[in-house]
Amino acid sequence: MNPNFEKILIKNNKILAVKDQQSLEKALLSSSKIIFLLSSDICSIEETTRLIKASGKLCFIHLDMIQGLNTKDNSAIDYLKDNTFADGVITTKSQVAKYAHKIGFLVILRCFLIDSLSLTTTEKLFNETYIDAIEILPGVMPKIIEKISKESSIPIIAGGLISDEEDVQIALNSGAVAISTTKLNILN
């Protein structure tokens, strides 16, 4: 875990997640200092990440969502490290996260908590050194966020279904250090 990244998350606790070109253009002009790139393809990822970095923002690529990229092979992650301007990656796969961390990316492990089994599986990751943050989805589960934040020293980002300022405050008050959302209006 990177302690400096946790400080960055706390200072910039509203993260904009972009899923198309229109939302990217708005994100580049937004006050958000961190952008989660949720959709792209292998042909445009270099230019997209260059634009994000040129706007002075941290850029995280959601590896599992890049068309034309097979993350079952570490060479795909090497390609992104060598040919993009990304600061970090988001993934649901712990083996991919380990390798991405090894080659120098900041790593956010995205965990979907849909039942007690997925919660137990996530709890087993709390002492892993290759994770810089855990993104919990859906992010509108204050009791679960509070439980996880008390059991783990890894920073928690609440994402998914965050739709207004009330959701933001509930997540942050429950122990998340930041939220991610596609809702640009929340940044204001």
Protein Blocks (a to p, Z undefined) as FASTA:
>chain_A
ZZklmmmmmmmmcccddfbfklmmmmmmmmbfbdcdfbdcfklmmmmmmmmmmnopacdd
dfklmghiafkbmklmmmmmmmccbfbdcdfbfklmmmmmmnopacddddddfbfklmmm
mmmmmmpckbfbdcdddfklfklmmmmmmmpcbdcddeehiabfklmmmmmmnopabdcd
fblklmZZ
